[in-house]
Amino acid sequence: MRHYYDAVVIGSGMAGLTCAIYLRKAGINVLVMTKEAKISETNTYYAQGGIIASKDGDSAALLQNDLLRAGTGYNNLEAVDFFVKEGPRLVFDFLVDEVGIQFSKSEEGKIDYTEEAAHSKRRIVHYEDHTGDKIEDSLIDYAKKRGVEFLADYTAIDLITNNHHSRDPQEVYREREVMGVYALNNLTGDIHTFFSENIILATGGTGNLYYHTTNPVAATGDGISMAHRAGADIINAEFIQFHPTCLFHKDIKRFLISESLRGEGGRLKDHDGREFMKDYSEMGDLAPRDVVSRAVYDMICKTGKEYMLLDIAGYYKGSSPLEKRFSKIYSTCRGGGIDITKEPIPITPAAHYFCGGIKTDRTGKSSLKNLRAVGEVTCTGLHGANRLASASLLEGLLWGKSAAEAIAGNRNVISKKRYDNIPDWENPPNAEAFDPLLIEQDMRAIQYTMWNYAGIIRTERGLARAEADLDYYAHRIMKFYKSAIINRQIIELRNAVVSSQLIVAAALRNSSPAGCHYIRK
């Protein structure tokens, strides 16, 4: 089937939803597509800590300094300037005043600003430790009220470009432009063709390329891989931020223990109860994430233990009870037999955030005509070599709005005749189904390779090994992809190996350690 929209947003997290809402407000016919059956199943939903917001006594200069310090000087100064001047007030102008989200308040009725690592001010607003799901659910409801159309359980396969897909030979000589996307109906197996002069990728990051991650299983680098195959510029792919505190539990996986626990007094300890962060940084437990992640990883390696401990019991001094302030963490840990009010939490570092991505400007514009991207799938340069805590939700909010306004202010129209020259998807002859266990095995091999050789602490020899292993996996995966009956798992596997190769290649090119790209000589 063939579908036509003014704009198609692929991804339903903070950035994609914000973009879609502002597009709809401008009268643009927009579709939000997600490969998940549940629209809210996104990285945004699982964010706990909060979002940077404006506050009396804070300033753009202070926030800029914190961003640059965390990003170790790799930041795009234009993006940082845009963010610090336009971003923080948008939390109240849009999320609070328009969408109607009410963030947590103190007993005095004032906004309860919290602190996280590398911030010089308590400038982060939150909704207990449910910030992400509160924002996600609220934005979905508001988008539906605004008339945004949603399509769940559709997995994007490939971007459609004029040079590659058109049957008109003259398109080869024109500037490359994106004209739509092929997408799989996960339930029926049918492949649909979606045409639009505005494709916006908001597909999130790459966490699921690693064995330990805080990300949901959907984070397989889809948008990065699709954009790269279409010819878009990908930059800073070596910068993978690892969160230092992911719950280590045999039954509970991918659960983040928010950095705000340390902002509220939590201490990292070894199995003897010794606080160890002062050995690694003068900032102690509130050092930047890359420093803390390496410290925890180093302690795990030195002691031979599988995890370290985060102790909030006895240190918390918040105005509301610990079990209310961190209700999500409290209830999840209790479900796993851990009472955070009485005992420390077992933790391990885990892949958390992709600081690289599709190169975009302040309006989400990529190097390909008609293709914009917003959120974690992009590299605006805001984060540099290491993301400042709680900056990503605000980045998605600000760039989602900016991209929509740029599209609304510069409408592009592709003629029906040019669309007619694009064929529908053609399955390979004699396509066959593949054993899902083989696909799972290859995905595991990629995850172990990335964790062991392109993870928290890297070496040139290890990266070279990763490159060789990934080349082998890619050859095998591409071979059976071309003869397979397409399903979501095969699409994700192809995207995962392509994105992994981009990360490792970038890491090998950059021999200078910086931020969350740490090479041990």
Phi, psi and omega in degrees: 000150181244133184232149183230128179222154173294325180209143175235120176258124180256105184123141188234032174273195182309309185293313182295317180294318179299314179301314182297319180298314180291328174295316181294323178298333179272006177084018183265134179285109189234141175245134171253121182248137176222145181280350180274151175289330180256120186303324186280357182284086185219169173299322180305316184302328185265002177291133184250311194302303181153197183220136177300135180217164179293149182205139175300134180093346175267171179208159176300323182294319179295316179296319178301317180297320179294318178297316182291322180294316179294322183278001177052034174084001178274358186293150171280112187297327178295317179294319179298315180299316178299315183296311186289332181274324187253340189283302190305322183287339181294334178301316180278319182298320185256301186294318183275302188286327183262307182284328175096021179283132177250110181282164184301144179235160178282176178297337178277358178086011178262156178304132182269089178285136178246173184242146172223171188303142173072007173267139178269354180222154170279094188234014186253120176269154185208167171240089192048232171245031177247028187303313184297310182291329176296313179294314183301308181297321181293319180292321178299313179299317182292320179298318179296320177297328180281350178095017175290134178270137180243146176224105181265163177065033174238121181259119177295136182257301183214147169286142177268125177239150182297317183297323188267324191255337186291145175276352178277114183297338180292338180294336178299329185268355180268166175301139179293134177215150178273135184239356181163200182208141170271135182220142182267131168283109185299331186277323184257338184086358178286147179248122184255156178249120180248118180259140174193148174274001177222103174254126181241115177275126178220049193270002177082203193251214193231016188305324185284005171281350184246151183296318175253125178208154173269352185279155172291167185297342182288346186278076185247021176072029187299308184295322180296315180295314179299314181296318179298315180296330179280346177110009180283154179284132174244130183229160174056032185291345180287344188270092177253118180272129176257132176277133185287343188229087171253138181302128175260110185206141184293335184249338184249115184247155171065025183258120181282137168256105192306145176298337181293343172298319177286328175296334180259017171116351183301147182236140175273133184223157172271187186285350175266003179085010182273131174284127189244352187293332178295341176289341187247337182201144175295336180279355177059227185293345180255026172291162178304157187301322182296321180293314182293319179299315179296323179296313179296316179299318179296319179295322177298316180294318183293321186269344183076008177275161180272347185203164170247188187232142174242119186249114175253338180297127179089346181250341185290132182232023182291166183282333178255157181303147182305318183289343175268316181300321179239057188296323181291315179294317181300310185291322179294314179295320178300322177297335178260012176085020181240125177257104187290346177279351184231341186216157180287161183259128174291129183224158173216151174293155180205149177302133191229314188212138180263109181280343175270194177144200180291125181292121181224160176264193185288354175249012180079006182288131177265186178281355177254135178300138177075359179250120172242161179214146182219151177087205189294336179294346184260165164236098174279344185090358181302317188273345182061230183268000182192125185284135170288136183307140176064019177270338189287321178298319180291324176300314179299319179297309184292314182286331174299315178295314184296319179297317180297317180294325178293320178295315181296330182272354182214071184290130179247139181236126175262133184291149178301325181298320180291322175297322183297338180275359177266122180283160171286168181298139177242122177286149178295148178296143178058036179299144183232155177276145180248147179300122180301336177294326177293319178296316179297322179295317179294321178296318178298319180298319177297315182297317178293319179299314182292320180294316185284325189243341181231036186258226189292315177239122187245158170227156179297323179294317179296319178295322177297321176296316178300317180300315181295315180296318180293324176300319179294313179298318182299318180301315181290317182295316180295326180295312181280338174300320184289344181242011187264153164286119189294134168218174185300318184296321179290320177299314181295322180297317177298315179297322182296316183288325178294313181295322178297318178298321178296318180296312183293319179298319179294320179295323178290326179290328184260099184271001181259117179299138177201130175055235183272008168257097186244114178252122177273123182281000000 
